[in-house]
Amino acid sequence: MTVVLLKTLEEFHSAIGKNPHKECCTIVYFWAAWVEPCRVLTPLFEKCASEDTSGKLKYFKSTTTNKTTN
């Protein structure tokens, strides 16, 4: 699986809203480039996603520094 970067609130709602992935679980990783734990966890999250072949998990990430509108 690949990690999908959610850049806007609309993309988030489209990917996550109303559970469009009923047969699988959705994992959303919120991160910030300036936070040291995020810099450590980001490659691990992406590695887990790339090694997952089950098809039962969907991986998304969103930076907390993106500006979105309501």
Helices and strands as residue ranges (DSSP letters): E 3-5, H 9-16, E 25-31, H 36-51, E 57-63
